[in-house]
Amino acid sequence: MGRIEEEHAENVEDIILYGSYARGEADAESDVDVLIVWNGNLSEGREQIAELATEALLEHDVIVSPKVVSPKNYEEMKKSGLPFMENVRQEGIKIG
């Protein structure tokens, strides 16, 4: 995830690890779930992060499943009470 911060520091507000890696339950088949709060053009951000996720797969055989959201969407999601956000809130680890 350091590469995301290195290459996109001006746009990345937060990177939150969630899912099996955050819970310490990951195995060889697990993907790396990350929520990225992107302050900038969201379409471009999603494209750039998808490229980095593809590189991680090709270079390290690691599947990264990024969810890229705007700061506004992130705040709305936190207030929504959706099960997804409850999981992120309970198990999420800020890594960026």
RONU-434871 format. One record per residue (C-alpha): x, z, y; residue in three letters. Coordinates in steps of 0.5 Angstrom, whole numbers, padded with zeros to 4 digits, always signed. Last residue first. Layout:
XZYAla
...
// end
This chain:
-0005+0010+0010Gly
-0005+0014+0004Ile
-0012+0018+0005Lys
-0014+0021-0002Ile
-0022+0020-0003Gly
-0025+0024-0009Glu
-0031+0027-0005Gln
-0031+0023+0001Arg
-0030+0016-0003Val
-0035+0019-0008Asn
-0040+0020-0003Glu
-0039+0014+0000Met
-0041+0010-0006Phe
-0047+0014-0007Pro
-0050+0012-0001Leu
-0051+0018+0004Gly
-0051+0013+0010Ser
-0047+0017+0015Lys
-0040+0016+0012Lys
-0043+0008+0011Met
-0044+0008+0019Glu
-0038+0011+0021Glu
-0034+0006+0016Tyr
-0038+0000+0019Asn
-0036+0002+0026Lys
-0029+0002+0024Pro
-0029-0005+0021Ser
-0029-0005+0013Val
-0025-0008+0008Val
-0026-0006+0000Lys
-0020-0007-0004Pro
-0019-0008-0011Ser
-0012-0008-0013Val
-0011-0010-0020Ile
-0003-0009-0022Val
+0001-0014-0026Asp
+0007-0012-0021His
+0008-0019-0018Glu
+0002-0023-0020Leu
-0003-0018-0019Leu
+0000-0015-0013Ala
+0001-0022-0010Glu
-0007-0023-0011Thr
-0008-0016-0007Ala
-0004-0018-0002Leu
-0008-0025-0001Glu
-0014-0021-0001Ala
-0012-0016+0004Ile
-0010-0022+0009Gln
-0017-0025+0007Glu
-0021-0019+0009Arg
-0017-0018+0015Gly
-0018-0025+0017Glu
-0026-0024+0016Ser
-0026-0017+0019Leu
-0023-0019+0026Asn
-0019-0013+0028Gly
-0019-0006+0027Asn
-0019-0005+0019Trp
-0021+0001+0015Val
-0019+0000+0008Ile
-0022+0003+0002Leu
-0018+0002-0004Val
-0019+0002-0011Asp
-0013+0001-0016Val
-0015-0002-0022Asp
-0015+0001-0029Ser
-0013-0002-0035Glu
-0007+0001-0037Ala
-0010+0008-0035Asp
-0013+0012-0029Ala
-0016+0019-0029Glu
-0012+0022-0024Gly
-0018+0023-0020Arg
-0015+0018-0014Ala
-0013+0013-0019Tyr
-0020+0013-0023Ser
-0023+0012-0016Gly
-0021+0013-0009Tyr
-0015+0011-0005Leu
-0017+0011+0003Ile
-0013+0007+0008Ile
-0014+0008+0015Asp
-0014+0005+0022Glu
-0010-0002+0020Val
-0010-0007+0025Asn
-0004-0006+0029Glu
+0000-0004+0023Ala
-0002-0010+0019His
+0005-0012+0016Glu
+0008-0005+0015Glu
+0002-0002+0013Glu
-0001-0007+0008Ile
+0006-0007+0005Arg
+0006+0001+0004Gly
+0000+0000+0000Met
// end
